[in-house]
Amino acid sequence: MSEWQFIDWIRSRTDAAHKSGPKVDPVILGPGDDAGIVTLQPETIAAVDMLMDGVHFELDKIDPALAGRKALAVNLSDIAAMGARPVCALISLALPAKGGLNVGQKMMEGIMKLADEFDVSILGGDTNSWSGPAVISVTVLGEPLPGRPTIKRSGARAGDWVLVTGNLGGSLGSKRHLTFTPRVKEAAFLNTHFELTSMIDLSDGLATDASHIAHESHVAIRLDPAGIPVSPDTQNGSAAQRLAHAMTDGEDFELMFTAAPEVAREILGKQPLAGVRVTHIGECVAGNPQLTWRDGTVIEPRGFEHFLD
Ligand SMILES: [Mg+2]
């Protein structure tokens, strides 16, 4: 397959998707022209992520479709964390000169399958081949939910409760980091029905990502070690080691969010949200932006394990 044939193949797939897609497709012009055209609301939410063979995945060990899927999924997770709706994606592929088109085709299949599941259109992209390993960069454009605000990292207030979806830890060992479901539906449900004050998706691990909320919102966050939903994927080790995995492994792609106590209680009463459990893991309190356990022990974003001994 030549590069042109590859683009034609993408075009045939995306043309079909645009014709059979959601009732009102916001994409006016998909791949095949100099640029794509899409109708978006005045407030557009944009996220981009670049994944590289040998750094974020290893193509000699995994199906390239999973690498493609992940490249889109991490962006959908970021759009979800803003409380917004993903609309369309732009895909850039750098493919190895040898065997690259086959890899690219599989990557696109992984991307398009997940895009279909979330009604995300492929707006366009670019493909190049070179002497290096495969690189995928995906940009997703989204829009606010009708009549709802976007949710930032900076809105948490002292007194708010801290909640998290799903279970944490062991994502890399279990390969969940390749197959996770981005919490787009859960975020939409939460933002449609409740006033959330801040939200983030857990890509770097709860210890790091909760610190981002603390710093951006100028609050201290106190977590309850017994309340952290440790994933069964962290099978080996003591309870303390498993908790350390839940706090620092990263790539969980669950949502951590904050809300006033009365709102948080209502959310907890409504669960599971679309089958996903929500757990109350702590509170925001006035003070220096840092993470602590409820007994006051400081949780460092890095090297956290040492604090458990
Ligand atoms: Mg994020």
Boltz pocket constraint, residues with backbone or C-beta under 6 A from the ligand:
constraints:
  - pocket:
      binder: B
      contacts: [[A, 77], [A, 78], [A, 81], [A, 200], [A, 201], [A, 203]]
      max_distance: 6.0
